């Protein structure tokens, strides 16, 4: 199920995105970015519709996927 980001408190959204970017194996290309830059980039992708928040009822977890 897709979760609209407007339904999530900004602090909660930030925590979800921060957890996502800290996962081992997340690749941002040839450049090093600090955590804040990575979080801002993912939030921008969520806001402009390039990525979505998905909730899995089966696993009771949230993930971020390309739209």
NORKAJO-V283224 format. One record per residue. N is the residue number from 1. SS is DSSP state (H for helix, E for strand, L for the rest). PHI is phi in radians with two decimals (none if undefined). Layout:
{{N:SS:PHI} {N:SS:PHI}}
//
This chain:
{{1:L:none} {2:E:-1.40} {3:E:-1.81} {4:L:-1.15} {5:H:-1.16} {6:H:-1.17} {7:H:-1.50} {8:L:-2.01} {9:L:-1.05} {10:H:-0.94} {11:H:-1.15} {12:H:-1.15} {13:H:-1.03} {14:H:-1.05} {15:H:-1.14} {16:H:-1.09} {17:H:-1.17} {18:H:-1.06} {19:H:-1.06} {20:H:-1.08} {21:H:-1.28} {22:L:-1.47} {23:L:-1.10} {24:L:-1.10} {25:L:1.70} {26:L:-1.23} {27:L:-1.97} {28:L:-2.03} {29:L:1.60} {30:L:-1.44} {31:L:-1.89} {32:L:-1.52} {33:L:-2.19} {34:L:-1.36} {35:H:-0.99} {36:H:-1.05} {37:H:-1.11} {38:H:-1.13} {39:H:-1.08} {40:H:-1.06} {41:H:-1.13} {42:H:-1.18} {43:H:-1.08} {44:H:-1.06} {45:H:-1.14} {46:H:-1.16} {47:H:-1.19} {48:H:-1.60} {49:L:1.55} {50:L:-1.36} {51:E:-2.40} {52:E:-2.37} {53:E:-1.59} {54:E:-2.06} {55:E:-1.83} {56:E:-1.75} {57:L:-1.16} {58:L:-1.09} {59:L:-1.76} {60:L:0.86} {61:E:-2.44} {62:E:-2.04} {63:E:-2.36} {64:E:-2.00} {65:E:-2.31} {66:E:-1.05} {67:L:-1.18}}
//
